């Protein structure tokens, strides 16, 4: 099966790989994973700050 790509304008910047096609579903799933991971890191950073305050208060 041959995949043909139509480009409406030759002046369009090419910032996507010509060999790789990513589906919208895959892109959305990856975005959700990234958002979830970013939230986990933020939560961990907040917990670390809380723990360091409680440890510093004990000494």
PyMOL commands that set and color helices and strands:
alter all, ss='L'
color gray80, all
select helices_A, chain A and resi 24-58
alter helices_A, ss='H'
color red, helices_A
deselect
rebuild
show_as cartoon
